Amino acid sequence: MTEGSSERCHLTVDEAIEVAADLNEFVVAFDQIFSRITFGGASSELLTSYMIERNVRQRLASARSSIFDALERVIGQEVSDRIAEQGYRHFD
């Protein structure tokens, strides 16, 4: 597969809706939380609280799984694994 390939991968509509809704929530919430921390004097506890209360870690893991499953069906497991390994790792 080359960069700019027009090949498509597919999610079910239900998967796409769930991923889109979660990502939208996270972008909006993170923007609001970081603004409050930066300009409103809120502490970083606000972010921690949101992450725990809204189960963000598990929801992001689910979104990642949906995307990688769809990609793997098109590009194969080896390429999918390479993409996953390219990500930033905070503690590496």
Kinemage of the C-alpha trace (Angstrom):
@kinemage 1
@onewidth
@group {chain A} dominant
@subgroup {mainchain}
@vectorlist {calphas} color= white
{ca met a 1} P 0.000 0.000 0.000
{ca thr a 2} L 1.377 3.359 -0.951
{ca glu a 3} L 0.860 6.769 0.588
{ca gly a 4} L -2.226 8.364 -0.868
{ca ser a 5} L -3.755 4.992 -1.717
{ca ser a 6} L -7.432 5.146 -2.533
{ca glu a 7} L -8.117 1.742 -0.996
{ca arg a 8} L -10.759 1.915 1.725
{ca cys a 9} L -11.223 0.270 5.061
{ca his a 10} L -14.652 -0.053 6.597
{ca leu a 11} L -16.268 0.275 9.994
{ca thr a 12} L -19.863 -0.618 10.646
{ca val a 13} L -22.094 2.418 11.018
{ca asp a 14} L -22.513 1.627 14.727
{ca glu a 15} L -18.714 1.470 15.201
{ca ala a 16} L -18.198 4.716 13.297
{ca ile a 17} L -20.900 6.479 15.323
{ca glu a 18} L -19.395 5.303 18.613
{ca val a 19} L -15.843 6.302 17.640
{ca ala a 20} L -16.972 9.676 16.260
{ca ala a 21} L -19.087 10.488 19.325
{ca asp a 22} L -16.296 9.525 21.739
{ca leu a 23} L -13.616 11.451 19.841
{ca asn a 24} L -15.849 14.508 19.627
{ca glu a 25} L -16.516 14.379 23.369
{ca phe a 26} L -12.813 14.033 24.149
{ca val a 27} L -11.740 16.929 21.915
{ca val a 28} L -14.393 19.257 23.336
{ca ala a 29} L -13.862 18.176 26.948
{ca phe a 30} L -10.056 18.381 26.748
{ca asp a 31} L -10.302 21.860 25.248
{ca gln a 32} L -12.635 22.989 28.024
{ca ile a 33} L -10.607 21.333 30.781
{ca phe a 34} L -7.258 22.675 29.578
{ca ser a 35} L -8.746 26.153 29.213
{ca arg a 36} L -10.055 26.008 32.779
{ca ile a 37} L -6.701 24.762 34.069
{ca thr a 38} L -4.772 27.404 32.117
{ca phe a 39} L -7.042 30.417 32.500
{ca gly a 40} L -9.597 29.558 35.151
{ca gly a 41} L -7.362 28.396 37.911
{ca ala a 42} L -8.684 24.819 38.012
{ca ser a 43} L -6.188 22.180 39.075
{ca ser a 44} L -5.037 19.173 37.088
{ca glu a 45} L -7.358 17.141 39.320
{ca leu a 46} L -10.143 18.246 36.966
{ca leu a 47} L -8.532 16.283 34.128
{ca thr a 48} L -7.939 13.247 36.315
{ca ser a 49} L -11.508 13.333 37.517
{ca tyr a 50} L -12.882 13.547 33.975
{ca met a 51} L -10.664 10.696 32.759
{ca ile a 52} L -11.863 8.412 35.539
{ca glu a 53} L -15.535 9.410 35.597
{ca arg a 54} L -15.959 9.149 31.819
{ca asn a 55} L -13.878 5.948 31.452
{ca val a 56} L -11.702 7.676 28.854
{ca arg a 57} L -8.910 5.077 28.844
{ca gln a 58} L -11.258 2.212 28.002
{ca arg a 59} L -13.212 4.234 25.451
{ca leu a 60} L -10.002 5.274 23.661
{ca ala a 61} L -8.825 1.654 23.691
{ca ser a 62} L -12.132 0.610 22.126
{ca ala a 63} L -11.848 3.284 19.423
{ca arg a 64} L -8.267 2.222 18.702
{ca ser a 65} L -9.380 -1.402 18.423
{ca ser a 66} L -12.161 -0.534 15.961
{ca ile a 67} L -9.783 1.470 13.756
{ca phe a 68} L -6.973 -1.090 13.826
{ca asp a 69} L -9.371 -3.984 13.132
{ca ala a 70} L -10.682 -2.136 10.067
{ca leu a 71} L -7.153 -1.288 8.896
{ca glu a 72} L -5.854 -4.799 9.468
{ca arg a 73} L -8.509 -6.279 7.178
{ca val a 74} L -7.079 -4.119 4.360
{ca ile a 75} L -3.356 -3.745 5.056
{ca gly a 76} L -2.659 -6.895 7.068
{ca gln a 77} L -1.511 -7.511 10.611
{ca glu a 78} L 2.196 -6.911 9.999
{ca val a 79} L 1.692 -3.398 8.608
{ca ser a 80} L -0.934 -2.659 11.247
{ca asp a 81} L 1.508 -3.732 13.978
{ca arg a 82} L 4.214 -1.474 12.494
{ca ile a 83} L 1.837 1.492 12.579
{ca ala a 84} L 1.031 0.762 16.219
{ca glu a 85} L 4.718 0.576 17.115
{ca gln a 86} L 5.419 4.017 15.577
{ca gly a 87} L 3.350 5.815 18.206
{ca tyr a 88} L 4.857 7.997 20.886
{ca arg a 89} L 5.536 6.207 24.152
{ca his a 90} L 5.875 8.508 27.125
{ca phe a 91} L 8.018 6.143 29.171
{ca asp a 92} L 10.308 4.751 26.442
